[in-house]
Amino acid sequence: MLPPELPPLPALTRAEGELIDRYLEVLDLLGRINPTRSGSTYRSLRAAQALAAKAAELRDALTLMHNRGESELHTETLTRALRVLDGERRSRLVTVPSPEEV
């Protein structure tokens, strides 16, 4: 049996797609650095080293959007894209877990 099909990604500009991709990469790295969830200082160190480059790529995606005149983020569309790409789960890795999770 095949897994359920994910809803399609909403239509995004190339710059919006870059923004979403870079944002999720930064979230993933922050999740690896999170001291409440990480078990290895080496893993956290490697993620922290990569974070600077990914943050710069995120900045560049936003700069491109701004330079193209995309002055507003279409939050409904970007929210749908983040949900399709598992952004809710990935963002929970950045937060402090509740006492029930520990």
HELIX and SHEET records of a PDB file:
HELIX    1   1 ARG A   14  ILE A   33  1                                  20    
HELIX    2   2 THR A   41  ASN A   67  1                                  27    
HELIX    3   3 THR A   75  VAL A   84  1                                  10    
HELIX    4   4 GLY A   87  ARG A   92  1                                   6    
END                                                                             
